[in-house]
Amino acid sequence: MNPTTPALARTDAPLEKTALEVYVAPDRPSLIGLSRAELMACLGELGVPEKQRKMRAQQLWHWMYVRGAQTFADMTNVSKDMRTQLEARFTVDRPEVVAEQISNDGTRKWLLRLPGDGVGRAHEVECVYIPETDRGTLCVSSQVGCTLNCSFCHTGTQRLVRNLTAGEIVGQVMVARDRLNDWVDRETPNGNRLVTNVVMMGMGEPLYNFDAVRDALNIVMDNEGIALSRRRITLSTSGVVPNIGRMGEETGVMLAISLHAVRDELRNELVPLNKKYPLAQLLDACRNYPGASNSRRITFEYVMLKGVNDSLDDAKLLVKLLKGIPAKINLIPFNPWPGSKYECSDWEQIEKFSEYVFNAGYSSPVRTPRGRDILAACGQLKSETEKLSVRERDALRAMAMTD
């Protein structure tokens, strides 16, 4: 189906989903994702004298985020008694890799299992690594499912199960480094790491899980750990206006906006959150984003939908709307998924759209689709492995564990 005049979304449709479940910590929770103060509190529970807690917490921090230790036994400069105590109460577990798929273009998608909810159910999310000549980008999820109902997005068709914890968000970065053997120094075109960039563009709306996302990103940026620059971390939001400025103030990461339409009527259909925070409010928040400048431009993501939002009139209005905002526009060819009612714009039309925006003074790259063959491209994440048979899932899991 190719809708040239999409019907407006129902005005009484919910703009936010209510999470069905909440996180329940396992008997031995992981230390991954805790702040230094929280690590010190855990050490206090073990009877570590107050004067030693800061130093011991720093030891743990180094082993987790610099060395990538996967067990306390690996932490050789921590006393044996302390390791035994830690092992009895805590872990340094990351999410479990259930399956790994590798695209023809080198993109990797991991299906990750999270701790259960206390009644035997386990939750799963997807995480994607995209290798490029000048960088290696990790696409990270913030929720199990999604709070929004964006009509063109496969992820948005899922129910919202629960928010991820800071540890489960940081844990995705840890899993990627584990799987890529990225804890060791190496010679690459990007320096000595394969994962050089993180984008909060996976499953979920990160600004509806504000505290956990903020805490996780601050750990990922910590100079004495994983140490990614804030300029190499981008958070993408569909437009949760009240939390946009807060995230800029409390993390300083780069901002991306899932825009996709230049008229409120159409954006209400494509991104229903627009009914709560319309374009005027969203763009005002962008103009006031802390640190935004020509050297730290805001990215506006714009999925190209045939006959829906890809006309030259749309391009002209886009340029008009973004006037005064230090911006670049990422044009995203629509990535099809089973059951979608949309089609990707013709390539010739995408080029015309891009050319107009570029001539108006904005960078307007067309994002090369990556990982389409394994449903790892933009808008396609939906824990697709859930649809596999038990036998297929067990086989994929066995492969992941033996790689």
Secondary structure as a PSIPRED ss2 file (coil, helix, strand):
# PSIPRED VFORMAT (PSIPRED V4.0)

   1 M C   1.000  0.000  0.000
   2 N C   1.000  0.000  0.000
   3 P C   1.000  0.000  0.000
   4 T C   1.000  0.000  0.000
   5 T C   1.000  0.000  0.000
   6 P C   1.000  0.000  0.000
   7 A C   1.000  0.000  0.000
   8 L C   1.000  0.000  0.000
   9 A C   1.000  0.000  0.000
  10 R C   1.000  0.000  0.000
  11 T C   1.000  0.000  0.000
  12 D C   1.000  0.000  0.000
  13 A C   1.000  0.000  0.000
  14 P C   1.000  0.000  0.000
  15 L C   1.000  0.000  0.000
  16 E C   1.000  0.000  0.000
  17 K C   1.000  0.000  0.000
  18 T C   1.000  0.000  0.000
  19 A C   1.000  0.000  0.000
  20 L C   1.000  0.000  0.000
  21 E C   1.000  0.000  0.000
  22 V C   1.000  0.000  0.000
  23 Y C   1.000  0.000  0.000
  24 V C   1.000  0.000  0.000
  25 A C   1.000  0.000  0.000
  26 P C   1.000  0.000  0.000
  27 D C   1.000  0.000  0.000
  28 R C   1.000  0.000  0.000
  29 P C   1.000  0.000  0.000
  30 S E   0.000  0.000  1.000
  31 L C   1.000  0.000  0.000
  32 I C   1.000  0.000  0.000
  33 G C   1.000  0.000  0.000
  34 L C   1.000  0.000  0.000
  35 S C   1.000  0.000  0.000
  36 R H   0.000  1.000  0.000
  37 A H   0.000  1.000  0.000
  38 E H   0.000  1.000  0.000
  39 L H   0.000  1.000  0.000
  40 M H   0.000  1.000  0.000
  41 A H   0.000  1.000  0.000
  42 C H   0.000  1.000  0.000
  43 L H   0.000  1.000  0.000
  44 G H   0.000  1.000  0.000
  45 E H   0.000  1.000  0.000
  46 L C   1.000  0.000  0.000
  47 G C   1.000  0.000  0.000
  48 V C   1.000  0.000  0.000
  49 P C   1.000  0.000  0.000
  50 E H   0.000  1.000  0.000
  51 K H   0.000  1.000  0.000
  52 Q H   0.000  1.000  0.000
  53 R H   0.000  1.000  0.000
  54 K H   0.000  1.000  0.000
  55 M H   0.000  1.000  0.000
  56 R H   0.000  1.000  0.000
  57 A H   0.000  1.000  0.000
  58 Q H   0.000  1.000  0.000
  59 Q H   0.000  1.000  0.000
  60 L H   0.000  1.000  0.000
  61 W H   0.000  1.000  0.000
  62 H H   0.000  1.000  0.000
  63 W H   0.000  1.000  0.000
  64 M H   0.000  1.000  0.000
  65 Y H   0.000  1.000  0.000
  66 V C   1.000  0.000  0.000
  67 R C   1.000  0.000  0.000
  68 G C   1.000  0.000  0.000
  69 A C   1.000  0.000  0.000
  70 Q C   1.000  0.000  0.000
  71 T C   1.000  0.000  0.000
  72 F H   0.000  1.000  0.000
  73 A H   0.000  1.000  0.000
  74 D H   0.000  1.000  0.000
  75 M C   1.000  0.000  0.000
  76 T C   1.000  0.000  0.000
  77 N C   1.000  0.000  0.000
  78 V C   1.000  0.000  0.000
  79 S C   1.000  0.000  0.000
  80 K H   0.000  1.000  0.000
  81 D H   0.000  1.000  0.000
  82 M H   0.000  1.000  0.000
  83 R H   0.000  1.000  0.000
  84 T H   0.000  1.000  0.000
  85 Q H   0.000  1.000  0.000
  86 L H   0.000  1.000  0.000
  87 E H   0.000  1.000  0.000
  88 A H   0.000  1.000  0.000
  89 R H   0.000  1.000  0.000
  90 F C   1.000  0.000  0.000
  91 T E   0.000  0.000  1.000
  92 V C   1.000  0.000  0.000
  93 D C   1.000  0.000  0.000
  94 R C   1.000  0.000  0.000
  95 P C   1.000  0.000  0.000
  96 E E   0.000  0.000  1.000
  97 V E   0.000  0.000  1.000
  98 V E   0.000  0.000  1.000
  99 A E   0.000  0.000  1.000
 100 E E   0.000  0.000  1.000
 101 Q E   0.000  0.000  1.000
 102 I E   0.000  0.000  1.000
 103 S C   1.000  0.000  0.000
 104 N C   1.000  0.000  0.000
 105 D C   1.000  0.000  0.000
 106 G C   1.000  0.000  0.000
 107 T C   1.000  0.000  0.000
 108 R E   0.000  0.000  1.000
 109 K E   0.000  0.000  1.000
 110 W E   0.000  0.000  1.000
 111 L E   0.000  0.000  1.000
 112 L E   0.000  0.000  1.000
 113 R E   0.000  0.000  1.000
 114 L E   0.000  0.000  1.000
 115 P C   1.000  0.000  0.000
 116 G C   1.000  0.000  0.000
 117 D C   1.000  0.000  0.000
 118 G C   1.000  0.000  0.000
 119 V C   1.000  0.000  0.000
 120 G C   1.000  0.000  0.000
 121 R C   1.000  0.000  0.000
 122 A C   1.000  0.000  0.000
 123 H E   0.000  0.000  1.000
 124 E E   0.000  0.000  1.000
 125 V E   0.000  0.000  1.000
 126 E E   0.000  0.000  1.000
 127 C E   0.000  0.000  1.000
 128 V E   0.000  0.000  1.000
 129 Y E   0.000  0.000  1.000
 130 I E   0.000  0.000  1.000
 131 P E   0.000  0.000  1.000
 132 E C   1.000  0.000  0.000
 133 T C   1.000  0.000  0.000
 134 D C   1.000  0.000  0.000
 135 R C   1.000  0.000  0.000
 136 G E   0.000  0.000  1.000
 137 T E   0.000  0.000  1.000
 138 L E   0.000  0.000  1.000
 139 C E   0.000  0.000  1.000
 140 V C   1.000  0.000  0.000
 141 S C   1.000  0.000  0.000
 142 S C   1.000  0.000  0.000
 143 Q E   0.000  0.000  1.000
 144 V E   0.000  0.000  1.000
 145 G C   1.000  0.000  0.000
 146 C C   1.000  0.000  0.000
 147 T C   1.000  0.000  0.000
 148 L C   1.000  0.000  0.000
 149 N C   1.000  0.000  0.000
 150 C C   1.000  0.000  0.000
 151 S C   1.000  0.000  0.000
 152 F C   1.000  0.000  0.000
 153 C C   1.000  0.000  0.000
 154 H C   1.000  0.000  0.000
 155 T H   0.000  1.000  0.000
 156 G H   0.000  1.000  0.000
 157 T H   0.000  1.000  0.000
 158 Q C   1.000  0.000  0.000
 159 R C   1.000  0.000  0.000
 160 L C   1.000  0.000  0.000
 161 V C   1.000  0.000  0.000
 162 R E   0.000  0.000  1.000
 163 N E   0.000  0.000  1.000
 164 L C   1.000  0.000  0.000
 165 T C   1.000  0.000  0.000
 166 A H   0.000  1.000  0.000
 167 G H   0.000  1.000  0.000
 168 E H   0.000  1.000  0.000
 169 I H   0.000  1.000  0.000
 170 V H   0.000  1.000  0.000
 171 G H   0.000  1.000  0.000
 172 Q H   0.000  1.000  0.000
 173 V H   0.000  1.000  0.000
 174 M H   0.000  1.000  0.000
 175 V H   0.000  1.000  0.000
 176 A H   0.000  1.000  0.000
 177 R H   0.000  1.000  0.000
 178 D H   0.000  1.000  0.000
 179 R H   0.000  1.000  0.000
 180 L H   0.000  1.000  0.000
 181 N C   1.000  0.000  0.000
 182 D C   1.000  0.000  0.000
 183 W C   1.000  0.000  0.000
 184 V C   1.000  0.000  0.000
 185 D C   1.000  0.000  0.000
 186 R C   1.000  0.000  0.000
 187 E C   1.000  0.000  0.000
 188 T E   0.000  0.000  1.000
 189 P C   1.000  0.000  0.000
 190 N C   1.000  0.000  0.000
 191 G E   0.000  0.000  1.000
 192 N C   1.000  0.000  0.000
 193 R C   1.000  0.000  0.000
 194 L C   1.000  0.000  0.000
 195 V C   1.000  0.000  0.000
 196 T C   1.000  0.000  0.000
 197 N E   0.000  0.000  1.000
 198 V E   0.000  0.000  1.000
 199 V E   0.000  0.000  1.000
 200 M E   0.000  0.000  1.000
 201 M C   1.000  0.000  0.000
 202 G C   1.000  0.000  0.000
 203 M C   1.000  0.000  0.000
 204 G C   1.000  0.000  0.000
 205 E C   1.000  0.000  0.000
 206 P H   0.000  1.000  0.000
 207 L H   0.000  1.000  0.000
 208 Y H   0.000  1.000  0.000
 209 N C   1.000  0.000  0.000
 210 F H   0.000  1.000  0.000
 211 D H   0.000  1.000  0.000
 212 A H   0.000  1.000  0.000
 213 V H   0.000  1.000  0.000
 214 R H   0.000  1.000  0.000
 215 D H   0.000  1.000  0.000
 216 A H   0.000  1.000  0.000
 217 L H   0.000  1.000  0.000
 218 N H   0.000  1.000  0.000
 219 I H   0.000  1.000  0.000
 220 V H   0.000  1.000  0.000
 221 M H   0.000  1.000  0.000
 222 D C   1.000  0.000  0.000
 223 N C   1.000  0.000  0.000
 224 E C   1.000  0.000  0.000
 225 G C   1.000  0.000  0.000
 226 I C   1.000  0.000  0.000
 227 A C   1.000  0.000  0.000
 228 L C   1.000  0.000  0.000
 229 S C   1.000  0.000  0.000
 230 R H   0.000  1.000  0.000
 231 R H   0.000  1.000  0.000
 232 R H   0.000  1.000  0.000
 233 I E   0.000  0.000  1.000
 234 T E   0.000  0.000  1.000
 235 L E   0.000  0.000  1.000
 236 S E   0.000  0.000  1.000
 237 T E   0.000  0.000  1.000
 238 S C   1.000  0.000  0.000
 239 G C   1.000  0.000  0.000
 240 V C   1.000  0.000  0.000
 241 V H   0.000  1.000  0.000
 242 P H   0.000  1.000  0.000
 243 N H   0.000  1.000  0.000
 244 I H   0.000  1.000  0.000
 245 G H   0.000  1.000  0.000
 246 R H   0.000  1.000  0.000
 247 M H   0.000  1.000  0.000
 248 G H   0.000  1.000  0.000
 249 E H   0.000  1.000  0.000
 250 E H   0.000  1.000  0.000
 251 T H   0.000  1.000  0.000
 252 G C   1.000  0.000  0.000
 253 V C   1.000  0.000  0.000
 254 M E   0.000  0.000  1.000
 255 L E   0.000  0.000  1.000
 256 A E   0.000  0.000  1.000
 257 I E   0.000  0.000  1.000
 258 S E   0.000  0.000  1.000
 259 L C   1.000  0.000  0.000
 260 H C   1.000  0.000  0.000
 261 A C   1.000  0.000  0.000
 262 V C   1.000  0.000  0.000
 263 R C   1.000  0.000  0.000
 264 D H   0.000  1.000  0.000
 265 E H   0.000  1.000  0.000
 266 L H   0.000  1.000  0.000
 267 R H   0.000  1.000  0.000
 268 N H   0.000  1.000  0.000
 269 E H   0.000  1.000  0.000
 270 L H   0.000  1.000  0.000
 271 V C   1.000  0.000  0.000
 272 P H   0.000  1.000  0.000
 273 L H   0.000  1.000  0.000
 274 N H   0.000  1.000  0.000
 275 K H   0.000  1.000  0.000
 276 K C   1.000  0.000  0.000
 277 Y C   1.000  0.000  0.000
 278 P C   1.000  0.000  0.000
 279 L H   0.000  1.000  0.000
 280 A H   0.000  1.000  0.000
 281 Q H   0.000  1.000  0.000
 282 L H   0.000  1.000  0.000
 283 L H   0.000  1.000  0.000
 284 D H   0.000  1.000  0.000
 285 A H   0.000  1.000  0.000
 286 C H   0.000  1.000  0.000
 287 R H   0.000  1.000  0.000
 288 N C   1.000  0.000  0.000
 289 Y C   1.000  0.000  0.000
 290 P C   1.000  0.000  0.000
 291 G C   1.000  0.000  0.000
 292 A C   1.000  0.000  0.000
 293 S E   0.000  0.000  1.000
 294 N C   1.000  0.000  0.000
 295 S C   1.000  0.000  0.000
 296 R E   0.000  0.000  1.000
 297 R C   1.000  0.000  0.000
 298 I E   0.000  0.000  1.000
 299 T E   0.000  0.000  1.000
 300 F E   0.000  0.000  1.000
 301 E E   0.000  0.000  1.000
 302 Y E   0.000  0.000  1.000
 303 V E   0.000  0.000  1.000
 304 M E   0.000  0.000  1.000
 305 L E   0.000  0.000  1.000
 306 K C   1.000  0.000  0.000
 307 G C   1.000  0.000  0.000
 308 V C   1.000  0.000  0.000
 309 N C   1.000  0.000  0.000
 310 D C   1.000  0.000  0.000
 311 S C   1.000  0.000  0.000
 312 L H   0.000  1.000  0.000
 313 D H   0.000  1.000  0.000
 314 D H   0.000  1.000  0.000
 315 A H   0.000  1.000  0.000
 316 K H   0.000  1.000  0.000
 317 L H   0.000  1.000  0.000
 318 L H   0.000  1.000  0.000
 319 V H   0.000  1.000  0.000
 320 K H   0.000  1.000  0.000
 321 L H   0.000  1.000  0.000
 322 L C   1.000  0.000  0.000
 323 K C   1.000  0.000  0.000
 324 G C   1.000  0.000  0.000
 325 I C   1.000  0.000  0.000
 326 P C   1.000  0.000  0.000
 327 A E   0.000  0.000  1.000
 328 K E   0.000  0.000  1.000
 329 I E   0.000  0.000  1.000
 330 N E   0.000  0.000  1.000
 331 L E   0.000  0.000  1.000
 332 I E   0.000  0.000  1.000
 333 P E   0.000  0.000  1.000
 334 F C   1.000  0.000  0.000
 335 N C   1.000  0.000  0.000
 336 P C   1.000  0.000  0.000
 337 W C   1.000  0.000  0.000
 338 P C   1.000  0.000  0.000
 339 G C   1.000  0.000  0.000
 340 S C   1.000  0.000  0.000
 341 K C   1.000  0.000  0.000
 342 Y C   1.000  0.000  0.000
 343 E C   1.000  0.000  0.000
 344 C E   0.000  0.000  1.000
 345 S C   1.000  0.000  0.000
 346 D C   1.000  0.000  0.000
 347 W H   0.000  1.000  0.000
 348 E H   0.000  1.000  0.000
 349 Q H   0.000  1.000  0.000
 350 I H   0.000  1.000  0.000
 351 E H   0.000  1.000  0.000
 352 K H   0.000  1.000  0.000
 353 F H   0.000  1.000  0.000
 354 S H   0.000  1.000  0.000
 355 E H   0.000  1.000  0.000
 356 Y H   0.000  1.000  0.000
 357 V H   0.000  1.000  0.000
 358 F H   0.000  1.000  0.000
 359 N H   0.000  1.000  0.000
 360 A C   1.000  0.000  0.000
 361 G C   1.000  0.000  0.000
 362 Y C   1.000  0.000  0.000
 363 S C   1.000  0.000  0.000
 364 S C   1.000  0.000  0.000
 365 P C   1.000  0.000  0.000
 366 V E   0.000  0.000  1.000
 367 R C   1.000  0.000  0.000
 368 T C   1.000  0.000  0.000
 369 P C   1.000  0.000  0.000
 370 R C   1.000  0.000  0.000
 371 G C   1.000  0.000  0.000
 372 R H   0.000  1.000  0.000
 373 D H   0.000  1.000  0.000
 374 I H   0.000  1.000  0.000
 375 L C   1.000  0.000  0.000
 376 A C   1.000  0.000  0.000
 377 A C   1.000  0.000  0.000
 378 C C   1.000  0.000  0.000
 379 G C   1.000  0.000  0.000
 380 Q C   1.000  0.000  0.000
 381 L C   1.000  0.000  0.000
 382 K C   1.000  0.000  0.000
 383 S C   1.000  0.000  0.000
 384 E H   0.000  1.000  0.000
 385 T H   0.000  1.000  0.000
 386 E H   0.000  1.000  0.000
 387 K H   0.000  1.000  0.000
 388 L C   1.000  0.000  0.000
 389 S C   1.000  0.000  0.000
 390 V H   0.000  1.000  0.000
 391 R H   0.000  1.000  0.000
 392 E H   0.000  1.000  0.000
 393 R H   0.000  1.000  0.000
 394 D H   0.000  1.000  0.000
 395 A H   0.000  1.000  0.000
 396 L H   0.000  1.000  0.000
 397 R H   0.000  1.000  0.000
 398 A H   0.000  1.000  0.000
 399 M H   0.000  1.000  0.000
 400 A H   0.000  1.000  0.000
 401 M H   0.000  1.000  0.000
 402 T H   0.000  1.000  0.000
 403 D C   1.000  0.000  0.000
